[in-house]
Amino acid sequence: MHFRDLWFVPAFHEHAGRRLPGVQLHITDRAAFAPVRTAVAMLATLRRLHPDDFAWHTTDGGAEGTGHRYFVDLLWGSDRLRRAVDAGDDPLPLCDPPSPPGRRAGDDALPCP
């Protein structure tokens, strides 16, 4: 996969009619594409590159810091993704599947019960 710069003009919402920069994602191997990992990596990259312009939206449409629930927390199922991105931590391990019961991550020597 790779990304390409592009410009677009939204037809509605707060930026309607304005020419805005963006990226276009080109998937070159559908079998290897991991959409959730890609989205998480993009969030972390956007936060790192544009910290003054990045904000989490709340369920009532407000910006972060308004005391309401964050929409991304509802999508993710917890606040772990948002907190990792905000802290500058690598959020990609959150995408890894949990270890099977009786096994530790990375330990293939332990038998499953």
Phi and psi restraints in degrees (value plus and minus 20) as a CYANA .aco file:
   2 HIS   PHI    -171.5  -131.5
   2 HIS   PSI     143.6   183.6
   3 PHE   PHI    -132.4   -92.4
   3 PHE   PSI     127.6   167.6
   4 ARG   PHI    -150.8  -110.8
   4 ARG   PSI     115.7   155.7
   5 ASP   PHI     -81.9   -41.9
   5 ASP   PSI     124.7   164.7
   6 LEU   PHI    -173.9  -133.9
   6 LEU   PSI     144.3   184.3
   7 TRP   PHI    -140.1  -100.1
   7 TRP   PSI     124.5   164.5
   8 PHE   PHI    -166.8  -126.8
   8 PHE   PSI     141.9   181.9
   9 VAL   PHI    -144.4  -104.4
   9 VAL   PSI      87.7   127.7
  10 PRO   PHI     -82.4   -42.4
  10 PRO   PSI     125.7   165.7
  11 ALA   PHI    -111.0   -71.0
  11 ALA   PSI     -35.7     4.3
  12 PHE   PHI    -171.4  -131.4
  12 PHE   PSI     156.0   196.0
  13 HIS   PHI      62.4   102.4
  13 HIS   PSI    -188.3  -148.3
  14 GLU   PHI     -86.7   -46.7
  14 GLU   PSI     -41.4    -1.4
  15 HIS   PHI    -125.6   -85.6
  15 HIS   PSI      -3.3    36.7
  16 ALA   PHI     -74.5   -34.5
  16 ALA   PSI     112.4   152.4
  17 GLY   PHI      63.0   103.0
  17 GLY   PSI     -27.6    12.4
  18 ARG   PHI    -114.5   -74.5
  18 ARG   PSI     119.0   159.0
  19 ARG   PHI    -100.0   -60.0
  19 ARG   PSI     100.0   140.0
  20 LEU   PHI    -142.7  -102.7
  20 LEU   PSI     128.7   168.7
  21 PRO   PHI    -102.0   -62.0
  21 PRO   PSI     133.5   173.5
  22 GLY   PHI    -181.6  -141.6
  22 GLY   PSI    -186.8  -146.8
  23 VAL   PHI    -153.3  -113.3
  23 VAL   PSI     131.7   171.7
  24 GLN   PHI    -135.7   -95.7
  24 GLN   PSI     108.7   148.7
  25 LEU   PHI    -111.4   -71.4
  25 LEU   PSI     107.3   147.3
  26 HIS   PHI    -130.2   -90.2
  26 HIS   PSI      96.0   136.0
  27 ILE   PHI    -110.8   -70.8
  27 ILE   PSI      98.2   138.2
  28 THR   PHI    -120.7   -80.7
  28 THR   PSI     -34.6     5.4
  29 ASP   PHI    -163.7  -123.7
  29 ASP   PSI      76.4   116.4
  30 ARG   PHI     -79.2   -39.2
  30 ARG   PSI     -56.4   -16.4
  31 ALA   PHI     -87.1   -47.1
  31 ALA   PSI     -52.1   -12.1
  32 ALA   PHI    -112.1   -72.1
  32 ALA   PSI     -32.2     7.8
  33 PHE   PHI     -87.7   -47.7
  33 PHE   PSI     109.3   149.3
  34 ALA   PHI    -136.1   -96.1
  34 ALA   PSI      74.5   114.5
  35 PRO   PHI     -82.5   -42.5
  35 PRO   PSI     -59.0   -19.0
  36 VAL   PHI     -88.8   -48.8
  36 VAL   PSI     -65.2   -25.2
  37 ARG   PHI     -79.3   -39.3
  37 ARG   PSI     -60.9   -20.9
  38 THR   PHI     -83.5   -43.5
  38 THR   PSI     -65.5   -25.5
  39 ALA   PHI     -83.8   -43.8
  39 ALA   PSI     -60.8   -20.8
  40 VAL   PHI     -84.7   -44.7
  40 VAL   PSI     -63.8   -23.8
  41 ALA   PHI     -82.9   -42.9
  41 ALA   PSI     -58.4   -18.4
  42 MET   PHI     -85.8   -45.8
  42 MET   PSI     -62.2   -22.2
  43 LEU   PHI     -78.5   -38.5
  43 LEU   PSI     -68.5   -28.5
  44 ALA   PHI     -83.0   -43.0
  44 ALA   PSI     -59.6   -19.6
  45 THR   PHI     -87.2   -47.2
  45 THR   PSI     -64.2   -24.2
  46 LEU   PHI     -80.9   -40.9
  46 LEU   PSI     -62.4   -22.4
  47 ARG   PHI     -83.2   -43.2
  47 ARG   PSI     -60.9   -20.9
  48 ARG   PHI     -90.8   -50.8
  48 ARG   PSI     -60.7   -20.7
  49 LEU   PHI    -100.5   -60.5
  49 LEU   PSI     -48.6    -8.6
  50 HIS   PHI    -153.8  -113.8
  50 HIS   PSI      38.5    78.5
  51 PRO   PHI     -81.5   -41.5
  51 PRO   PSI     -50.4   -10.4
  52 ASP   PHI     -98.3   -58.3
  52 ASP   PSI     -40.0     0.0
  53 ASP   PHI    -123.1   -83.1
  53 ASP   PSI     -29.1    10.9
  54 PHE   PHI    -108.4   -68.4
  54 PHE   PSI     112.4   152.4
  55 ALA   PHI    -171.1  -131.1
  55 ALA   PSI     125.4   165.4
  56 TRP   PHI    -108.0   -68.0
  56 TRP   PSI     117.9   157.9
  57 HIS   PHI    -113.0   -73.0
  57 HIS   PSI     128.0   168.0
  58 THR   PHI    -114.6   -74.6
  58 THR   PSI     148.0   188.0
  59 THR   PHI     -84.2   -44.2
  59 THR   PSI     -41.1    -1.1
  60 ASP   PHI    -115.5   -75.5
  60 ASP   PSI     -10.8    29.2
  61 GLY   PHI      69.9   109.9
  61 GLY   PSI     -22.5    17.5
  62 GLY   PHI    -100.0   -60.0
  62 GLY   PSI     151.8   191.8
  63 ALA   PHI    -108.6   -68.6
  63 ALA   PSI     150.2   190.2
  64 GLU   PHI     -77.0   -37.0
  64 GLU   PSI     132.9   172.9
  65 GLY   PHI      69.0   109.0
  65 GLY   PSI     -16.9    23.1
  66 THR   PHI    -111.3   -71.3
  66 THR   PSI     -20.9    19.1
  67 GLY   PHI      64.9   104.9
  67 GLY   PSI     -10.8    29.2
  68 HIS   PHI    -124.3   -84.3
  68 HIS   PSI     152.0   192.0
  69 ARG   PHI     -90.7   -50.7
  69 ARG   PSI     124.9   164.9
  70 TYR   PHI    -108.0   -68.0
  70 TYR   PSI     114.3   154.3
  71 PHE   PHI     -80.0   -40.0
  71 PHE   PSI     -60.8   -20.8
  72 VAL   PHI     -82.6   -42.6
  72 VAL   PSI     -51.9   -11.9
  73 ASP   PHI     -84.9   -44.9
  73 ASP   PSI     -57.1   -17.1
  74 LEU   PHI     -87.9   -47.9
  74 LEU   PSI     -61.0   -21.0
  75 LEU   PHI     -85.5   -45.5
  75 LEU   PSI     -61.7   -21.7
  76 TRP   PHI     -99.8   -59.8
  76 TRP   PSI     -47.1    -7.1
  77 GLY   PHI      76.5   116.5
  77 GLY   PSI     -21.9    18.1
  78 SER   PHI    -187.0  -147.0
  78 SER   PSI     159.4   199.4
  79 ASP   PHI    -113.4   -73.4
  79 ASP   PSI     -14.9    25.1
  80 ARG   PHI     -82.5   -42.5
  80 ARG   PSI     -61.9   -21.9
  81 LEU   PHI     -84.4   -44.4
  81 LEU   PSI     -69.6   -29.6
  82 ARG   PHI     -80.3   -40.3
  82 ARG   PSI     -64.0   -24.0
  83 ARG   PHI     -85.9   -45.9
  83 ARG   PSI     -58.8   -18.8
  84 ALA   PHI     -84.8   -44.8
  84 ALA   PSI     -64.8   -24.8
  85 VAL   PHI     -83.5   -43.5
  85 VAL   PSI     -65.3   -25.3
  86 ASP   PHI     -83.2   -43.2
  86 ASP   PSI     -53.6   -13.6
  87 ALA   PHI    -100.7   -60.7
  87 ALA   PSI     -29.1    10.9
  88 GLY   PHI      60.3   100.3
  88 GLY   PSI      -7.6    32.4
  89 ASP   PHI     -98.1   -58.1
  89 ASP   PSI     142.1   182.1
  90 ASP   PHI     -96.8   -56.8
  90 ASP   PSI      92.3   132.3
  91 PRO   PHI    -104.1   -64.1
  91 PRO   PSI     -27.2    12.8
  92 LEU   PHI     -80.9   -40.9
  92 LEU   PSI     -53.8   -13.8
  93 PRO   PHI     -80.2   -40.2
  93 PRO   PSI     -41.3    -1.3
  94 LEU   PHI     -85.9   -45.9
  94 LEU   PSI     -39.4     0.6
  95 CYS   PHI    -105.1   -65.1
  95 CYS   PSI     -35.0     5.0
  96 ASP   PHI     -89.6   -49.6
  96 ASP   PSI     122.2   162.2
  97 PRO   PHI     -86.5   -46.5
  97 PRO   PSI     129.9   169.9
  98 PRO   PHI     -86.6   -46.6
  98 PRO   PSI     134.7   174.7
  99 SER   PHI     -88.7   -48.7
  99 SER   PSI     125.5   165.5
 100 PRO   PHI     -82.4   -42.4
 100 PRO   PSI     135.5   175.5
 101 PRO   PHI     -75.5   -35.5
 101 PRO   PSI     117.5   157.5
 102 GLY   PHI      65.0   105.0
 102 GLY   PSI     -19.6    20.4
 103 ARG   PHI    -145.4  -105.4
 103 ARG   PSI     130.2   170.2
 104 ARG   PHI    -121.8   -81.8
 104 ARG   PSI     130.9   170.9
 105 ALA   PHI     -76.4   -36.4
 105 ALA   PSI     109.1   149.1
 106 GLY   PHI      61.3   101.3
 106 GLY   PSI     -17.6    22.4
 107 ASP   PHI    -130.9   -90.9
 107 ASP   PSI      74.9   114.9
 108 ASP   PHI    -106.1   -66.1
 108 ASP   PSI     -23.9    16.1
 109 ALA   PHI    -103.3   -63.3
 109 ALA   PSI     -40.1    -0.1
 110 LEU   PHI    -102.0   -62.0
 110 LEU   PSI     113.6   153.6
 111 PRO   PHI     -96.1   -56.1
 111 PRO   PSI     128.8   168.8
 112 CYS   PHI     -97.7   -57.7
 112 CYS   PSI     118.8   158.8
